[in-house]
Amino acid sequence: MKRHVFAAAFGALLVVLPVREALRGDSALYTIEDLGLMGGFAPTVTGMNASGQVSGYVTGASGLPRAVVYTNGRGWEDVPGVSSFYSVATGINDSGEIAGYQHNGVAIRAFRYSPGPGLTSIEPLPGGIMTMARAIDAAGNIVGQNISDTGSVAFRAAPGLPAMALPTLGGSSAIACGINAAGQVVGSGASASG
């Protein structure tokens, strides 16, 4: 009888010890850093690159967003050349290129900001009235949505080339919101049945 009690206790230890080890946990592999405010307002963060640059926008006293970028040692700054009236930075790649959209005085247009060359506007597809960039990859390809009176179409725009429509699921609305280094695009859209 004592052997059975010993065997049961030993078996229980074998079950409990791995659980105890799993609960212990390793030290944190991250730190938290306060990036501060811009003009007394907290920016909304939309992306970060391998150098620690951060894209986003700040909504100030006017209530309208303004595209901003955070760089270590410099803090938050407006994205150069982008509208201070209405703009949003939606992503940043490792080269510091920023994707977003702005009101250019006439309509909302997607933009690509590249350090050096500066700002490039992405014009709508035929029949479109506005474009909004949602993401940028390492090569500077931008994806987003083209909006028209009949709905929205997902697009991809390579550097130096106009936007091109992406295939749809058959419905009247689609948006591309991410692109990886392999050129794969992710997004959402309506099917023909809605």
N, C-alpha and C positions, 0 to 999 in steps of 0.2 A: 504494500500500500504506500509506503514511504517513497518507493521508486516512482510511482505514478505521480505523486505530488511534486517530486523533484523534476520529473520530465515535463510536467505542465508548467512549472515555474520557469524552467529553462526555455521552453517554447515561447512563453509570454515575453521573456527578455529579448529573444531574437526578433519578435514582432515589434516591440516598443523601441529598441535601440535605433533602427533605421528611421523611424518616425521622428525621434528626438533629434537625430542628426539633421534631418530635412528641415525641421523647424528652426534650427539655430540660425541659418542664413549667413550670407557673406556680407562684408562691408559694402556700402553703397559705391556704385561705379559712376556716380554723377555728382555734380555740385549745383547749387542754385545760385544764380547771379541776378541781382536787381539791375536791369538795364536803364532804370530811371524814367523820367518823364520828358516830354517835349513841350516846352511852353506851358508847363503846368498840367498837361493832359497825358493820360496813359495811352500809348499806341496799342493798336490791335496787331498782333503778330500773325503773318501769313506764311512765312517760310524762313529757312536758314540754310546757308551753304557750309562747306567743309572748313572755311576760314573763320566761321563764326559771325559772318555778316547776316543781318536779319532784315527781311522785308516786311512791310506792313503799311498801316495808315493810322493817322491820328485825326480824331474828330474834335475840333476846337470849339470855341464859343459860337461860331457861325452855324454849327450843327452839320456841316458838310465835311466829308473826309478829304484828307490830303496825303498823297503817297510819301512814305518816308523809308529811310534805310538806316540801319544801325551798323557802325563799324567800330571795332575795338580801338580805344584810344581817341576816337573822335565823337562817339556818342550818336545820338539821333540827328539826322539831317534830312531836308527835303530831297527827293529824287531830282537831280538836275534837269532843267528844261521841261518838267512836267507841270501841268496846270496847278496853281495854288487854289483855284476856285473849287474844283471837284476832281479828285483823282484817287485811285486805289492801287497799291502795289500788291500783286497776288503771289509772286514767287521770285526766287533768286537762284541763279546757278553758281557753280564754283568759280566762274570767270567774273562774277559780279554783275552779270547781265540781269536785268530786272524786267519782269512781265507785269502788265497791269492794264488799267483802262482809265481814261480821263475825258473830261468835257473839254473839247478843243475850241470852244467859242461858238460852235455850230451844232455839234452832236457828240455822242459818246463814241470814242475810238479806242481800240486796243493799242497798246504801245509796247515797244521793246526799247529799253534803255541799255546802251552798251558804253562802258567807260571808254573814253576816247572819241569814238564816232558820235556818241550822243543818242538822241531820241529818234525813233522811227515809228511812224503811225501805220497801223494796219487797217487798210480800207475795207469796207464791206464787200461781200460777194455781190454779183449782179442782183438788183432788187432789194438789197439789204439797206437798213437805215442806221445800224450801229453794230460795233464789234466790241467784245469784252474778252480779254486774255485771262486765262485761268492758271496756266502753268508754263514753265520753260524748262528745256532739257540742257544738257551740257554743251550741245552744239548750237544753242540759241534758237531751236525750233520752238514755236509757241503754239499752244492749242487753246481753244476757247469756244465762243459761240457768236454767230452772226444772227442778228435779230432783224426780221422784216415784218411787214403787215400780216403775213401768213403763218408766222411761227419763228422758230429758231433752228439753225443748222450748225452742227459742230464743224469747226475748221482747224486746219493746221497751216502755219505760215513759217516757211524756212527763211533764214536771213537773206535779204535782198530779193525775195520773191513775194508775189501777192498771196493772199489767203486762198486755200483750196478747200472745197467742201469735202467732208468725210462721209463715208457711207452711213445710211440711217437704218433704223429698224422698220421703216415704212410709215412712221407717223409724222406729225407736223412739228415736232419739237425734239431737239437733241442738243446736248452740251458736252464738250470734251473738257475734262478737268485735271488730267494728269498725263504725262508722257515720260517714258523712261529712256535709258541710254540705247536700248535696242530699237527705239522708235515705236514701241507699243503705246497705244493711246487708250485711256480709260475714260468713261463718261456715263451718261445716262440719256435715255431717249424713249419716246413713246412708240409703241408698235402700231401697225395699221389699225388695229381694233381699239387702240387707245390705252 
